[in-house]
């Protein structure tokens, strides 16, 4: 029996996992009877088969090392759009937070979805367990103090639901989950000088890879900036919010014959020569076509996977 007291120890909770189709790894719903929200989760490869209701939601697309946190007033349509978006191919699992029951559906509205996206993004960045992929920076919606208080309760309750659903973007029992050795980057512009076709030889144990949705790109810090090695992939599209100089640098690379199409792949191109940028930040922005500077990190596989004689 639980007795209420001044003891700050959190109260025990019972969370239910419902699998309507049976099985273990498929679609499931995670819910706590004391809460008005639920987390639906499923393998991203099965997203076409999932029939979500057209309701407001905050959702997380994740693989083992990165997450994309979004919000929508119609999760059914938004996930359908993401299925057609090659940039979301990195995802392995999807987690969708929505209201449950008549009261929960009323309270978890579009404002709640935006509120969740903003705060979950900052919680993920603070936890530093995964790389957070962002399109445009989340914005904090207008909400009075009464509404914010209710949403904060929802946000707190969602932590346990997301953890039990399998999401490890905010909490983890593995202290070594985050890779070490990331190069420091910033999010400012514009870029400095770019040198095309430099001699690129990464120092021993100094090679880094770009952590961005499975894009293959390698480089290293040099005395004059950051060198992206030949063979690295460059994302073809450029985000609408990206700096103008990113497109200008891309045009210079193509004009010099340094950036070539990859047969059979429309969403990426390949560097034919090594290119030196003034910083790791500038290099990441040109390679990803994004305003944000993604991290250059120690490669997951520092040694060959297989040696064939």
C-alpha positions as CSV (number, residue, x, y, z in Angstrom):
1,X,0.0,0.0,0.0
2,X,1.3,3.5,-0.9
3,X,1.0,6.2,1.7
4,X,1.2,9.8,0.7
5,X,3.9,11.8,2.6
6,X,6.5,14.5,2.2
7,X,9.0,11.9,0.9
8,X,10.1,13.1,-2.5
9,X,10.6,9.6,-3.8
10,X,8.6,9.2,-7.0
11,X,5.4,7.1,-6.8
12,X,5.3,3.7,-8.3
13,X,3.6,3.5,-11.7
14,X,2.1,0.7,-13.9
15,X,2.6,1.1,-17.6
16,X,0.7,-1.1,-20.1
17,X,2.1,-2.2,-23.4
18,X,-0.6,-3.2,-25.9
19,X,0.2,-5.2,-29.1
20,X,-3.0,-5.3,-31.1
21,X,-1.4,-7.5,-33.8
22,X,0.4,-9.7,-31.4
23,X,4.1,-10.5,-31.8
24,X,7.0,-8.7,-30.1
25,X,8.8,-6.2,-32.3
26,X,5.8,-4.8,-34.3
27,X,3.3,-2.0,-33.6
28,X,2.6,-1.4,-29.9
29,X,0.9,1.2,-27.8
30,X,2.4,2.3,-24.4
31,X,0.1,3.9,-21.9
32,X,-0.3,4.7,-18.2
33,X,-3.9,4.9,-16.8
34,X,-2.9,8.0,-14.8
35,X,-2.0,9.9,-18.0
36,X,-4.0,11.3,-20.9
37,X,-1.3,10.6,-23.4
38,X,0.0,7.5,-25.2
39,X,3.0,6.5,-27.2
40,X,2.5,4.4,-30.3
41,X,5.7,2.9,-31.7
42,X,6.5,0.7,-34.7
43,X,9.4,-0.2,-37.0
44,X,9.8,2.5,-39.6
45,X,9.9,-0.1,-42.4
46,X,6.3,-1.0,-41.6
47,X,5.1,2.7,-41.5
48,X,3.0,2.2,-44.7
49,X,0.9,-0.4,-42.9
50,X,0.2,1.7,-39.8
51,X,-3.1,3.6,-39.8
52,X,-2.7,6.5,-37.4
53,X,-5.7,8.8,-36.7
54,X,-5.4,12.3,-38.2
55,X,-4.8,14.0,-34.9
56,X,-2.1,16.3,-33.4
57,X,1.1,14.6,-32.4
58,X,4.7,14.9,-31.6
59,X,6.8,12.1,-33.2
60,X,10.3,10.8,-33.1
61,X,12.1,9.0,-36.0
62,X,15.2,7.3,-34.7
63,X,18.0,4.9,-35.4
64,X,20.7,3.8,-32.9
65,X,22.6,7.1,-33.1
66,X,20.3,9.9,-34.2
67,X,16.7,11.2,-33.9
68,X,14.4,13.5,-35.8
69,X,11.7,15.1,-33.6
70,X,8.7,16.6,-35.4
71,X,5.2,17.9,-34.7
72,X,2.0,18.0,-36.7
73,X,-1.7,18.7,-36.5
74,X,-2.3,15.5,-38.6
75,X,0.1,12.7,-37.9
76,X,-1.5,10.4,-40.5
77,X,-0.6,12.8,-43.4
78,X,2.7,13.9,-42.0
79,X,4.0,10.3,-41.6
80,X,2.8,9.5,-45.1
81,X,4.9,12.5,-46.4
82,X,7.9,11.3,-44.5
83,X,7.7,7.8,-46.0
84,X,8.2,9.5,-49.4
85,X,11.1,11.6,-48.1
86,X,14.5,9.9,-48.7
87,X,16.1,12.0,-45.9
88,X,14.0,10.0,-43.4
89,X,15.4,6.6,-44.7
90,X,17.8,6.6,-41.7
91,X,15.0,5.9,-39.3
92,X,14.5,2.4,-37.8
93,X,11.8,3.1,-35.3
94,X,9.0,5.7,-35.0
95,X,7.5,6.9,-31.7
96,X,4.3,8.9,-31.8
97,X,3.0,10.9,-28.8
98,X,-0.8,11.7,-28.9
99,X,-3.7,12.3,-26.6
100,X,-5.8,9.3,-25.4
101,X,-9.4,9.3,-24.4
102,X,-11.8,12.2,-25.0
103,X,-10.1,14.5,-22.5
104,X,-6.6,13.6,-23.7
105,X,-7.5,14.2,-27.3
106,X,-8.9,17.6,-26.5
107,X,-5.9,18.7,-24.4
108,X,-3.2,17.3,-26.7
109,X,-3.8,19.8,-29.5
110,X,-1.6,21.5,-32.0
111,X,-0.1,23.7,-29.4
112,X,0.8,20.7,-27.3
113,X,2.5,19.0,-30.3
114,X,4.7,22.1,-30.9
115,X,5.4,22.4,-27.2
116,X,6.5,18.8,-27.1
117,X,8.7,19.2,-30.1
118,X,10.5,22.2,-28.6
119,X,11.1,20.7,-25.2
120,X,11.9,17.1,-26.4
121,X,14.5,18.5,-28.8
122,X,16.2,20.4,-26.0
123,X,16.0,17.4,-23.7
124,X,17.7,15.3,-26.4
125,X,20.4,17.8,-27.0
126,X,21.0,18.1,-23.2
127,X,21.2,14.3,-22.8
128,X,23.8,14.1,-25.5
129,X,23.1,10.5,-26.2
130,X,22.2,10.8,-29.9
131,X,22.6,13.3,-32.7
132,X,19.6,15.5,-33.2
133,X,18.7,16.0,-36.8
134,X,16.8,19.3,-37.3
135,X,15.1,20.9,-40.3
136,X,14.2,24.3,-38.9
137,X,14.8,25.1,-35.2
138,X,11.7,24.3,-33.1
139,X,9.9,27.2,-31.7
140,X,8.2,27.6,-28.3
141,X,4.5,28.2,-28.8
142,X,2.4,30.8,-27.0
143,X,0.7,29.3,-24.0
144,X,-0.5,30.8,-20.8
145,X,0.9,29.6,-17.5
146,X,-2.1,27.3,-16.8
147,X,-1.8,25.5,-20.1
148,X,2.0,25.3,-19.8
149,X,1.6,23.7,-16.3
150,X,-0.6,20.9,-17.8
151,X,1.8,20.4,-20.7
152,X,4.7,20.1,-18.4
153,X,2.9,17.3,-16.6
154,X,2.3,15.6,-20.0
155,X,6.0,16.1,-20.9
156,X,7.2,14.5,-17.6
157,X,4.8,11.6,-18.1
158,X,6.1,11.0,-21.6
159,X,9.6,10.3,-20.4
160,X,8.6,7.0,-18.9
161,X,6.4,6.1,-21.8
162,X,9.0,6.8,-24.4
163,X,11.7,4.9,-22.4
164,X,9.5,1.8,-22.0
165,X,8.6,2.1,-25.7
166,X,12.4,1.7,-26.5
167,X,13.4,5.3,-27.2
168,X,16.9,6.0,-25.9
169,X,17.2,9.7,-26.9
170,X,16.6,11.1,-23.5
171,X,17.6,8.4,-21.0
172,X,19.9,5.4,-21.3
173,X,21.4,2.8,-19.0
174,X,24.5,2.7,-21.3
175,X,27.0,5.3,-20.3
176,X,29.0,4.7,-23.5
177,X,26.0,5.2,-25.8
178,X,27.3,8.4,-27.2
179,X,30.4,8.3,-29.4
180,X,33.4,10.3,-28.4
181,X,35.8,12.4,-30.3
182,X,33.4,14.7,-32.1
183,X,34.8,17.8,-33.7
184,X,33.5,21.1,-32.3
185,X,31.2,22.8,-34.7
186,X,29.1,26.0,-34.6
187,X,25.9,27.0,-36.4
188,X,26.9,30.4,-37.7
189,X,27.8,31.6,-41.2
190,X,29.1,32.7,-43.6
191,X,31.9,30.4,-44.6
192,X,35.5,31.3,-45.2
193,X,37.8,30.2,-48.1
194,X,37.3,26.8,-49.7
195,X,40.2,25.1,-51.4
196,X,39.4,22.4,-54.0
197,X,41.7,19.5,-54.9
198,X,44.0,19.6,-51.9
199,X,46.3,16.7,-50.8
200,X,44.1,14.9,-48.3
201,X,45.8,12.4,-46.0
202,X,44.1,11.8,-42.7
203,X,46.4,11.4,-39.7
204,X,46.5,8.0,-37.9
205,X,43.4,7.7,-35.7
206,X,42.4,11.2,-36.8
207,X,39.8,10.4,-39.4
208,X,36.2,11.5,-38.6
209,X,32.8,10.7,-40.2
210,X,29.8,12.9,-40.5
211,X,26.8,11.9,-38.4
212,X,23.9,12.7,-40.7
213,X,21.2,10.2,-41.8
214,X,23.5,7.6,-43.2
215,X,25.4,10.0,-45.5
216,X,28.9,8.6,-46.1
217,X,31.4,11.4,-45.6
218,X,34.9,11.3,-44.1
219,X,37.3,14.1,-43.1
220,X,39.8,15.4,-40.6
221,X,40.9,18.5,-38.8
222,X,44.0,20.2,-40.5
223,X,46.2,23.1,-39.5
224,X,44.2,25.4,-41.8
225,X,40.7,24.2,-41.2
226,X,38.9,20.9,-42.0
227,X,39.5,18.6,-45.0
228,X,36.6,16.5,-46.5
229,X,38.1,13.5,-48.3
230,X,37.6,12.4,-51.8
231,X,34.8,9.8,-52.1
232,X,32.6,11.5,-49.5
233,X,28.9,11.9,-50.4
234,X,27.2,15.2,-50.5
235,X,23.4,15.5,-50.1
236,X,21.9,16.8,-53.3
237,X,19.0,18.9,-51.8
238,X,19.6,22.1,-49.9
239,X,17.2,23.0,-47.1
240,X,15.1,26.2,-47.7
241,X,16.5,27.8,-44.5
242,X,20.2,27.1,-45.4
243,X,22.7,29.9,-46.0
244,X,23.0,31.2,-49.5
245,X,26.7,30.6,-49.6
246,X,26.1,26.8,-49.4
247,X,24.6,26.8,-52.8
248,X,27.4,29.1,-54.1
249,X,30.1,26.7,-52.8
250,X,28.2,23.7,-54.3
251,X,28.2,25.6,-57.7
252,X,32.0,26.1,-57.4
253,X,32.6,22.4,-56.7
254,X,30.5,21.4,-59.8
255,X,32.2,24.0,-62.0
256,X,35.6,22.6,-61.0
257,X,34.5,19.0,-61.7
258,X,34.9,18.1,-58.1
259,X,31.3,17.1,-57.4
260,X,29.9,14.4,-59.6
261,X,26.5,12.5,-59.8
262,X,26.3,9.0,-58.4
263,X,24.6,6.6,-61.0
264,X,21.3,5.3,-59.6
265,X,21.2,7.8,-56.7
266,X,19.3,11.1,-57.1
267,X,19.6,12.2,-53.5
268,X,23.4,12.5,-53.2
269,X,26.6,13.3,-55.2
270,X,30.2,12.4,-54.6
271,X,33.4,14.4,-54.1
272,X,36.1,13.4,-56.6
273,X,38.8,15.3,-54.8
274,X,39.6,16.4,-51.3
275,X,38.3,19.8,-50.3
276,X,39.5,22.0,-47.5
277,X,37.1,24.3,-45.6
278,X,37.8,26.9,-43.0
279,X,36.1,24.9,-40.3
280,X,34.3,21.6,-39.5
281,X,31.1,23.6,-39.3
282,X,31.4,25.0,-42.9
283,X,32.3,21.5,-44.2
284,X,29.2,19.9,-42.5
285,X,26.9,22.6,-43.9
286,X,28.1,22.2,-47.5
287,X,28.0,18.4,-47.3
288,X,24.5,18.2,-45.7
289,X,22.9,21.3,-47.4
290,X,21.7,22.4,-44.0
291,X,21.8,25.6,-41.9
292,X,22.7,23.5,-38.9
293,X,26.2,22.2,-38.4
294,X,26.1,18.4,-37.8
295,X,28.9,16.6,-35.9
296,X,32.0,15.0,-37.3
297,X,32.5,12.0,-35.0
298,X,34.8,9.0,-34.5
299,X,33.8,6.3,-37.1
300,X,31.8,3.5,-35.7
301,X,33.9,1.0,-37.6
302,X,37.5,2.1,-37.3
303,X,38.8,-1.2,-38.7
304,X,37.7,-3.1,-41.9
305,X,34.7,-5.3,-41.4
306,X,36.2,-8.1,-43.4
307,X,39.6,-8.9,-44.9
308,X,39.6,-11.0,-48.1
309,X,42.8,-12.6,-49.4
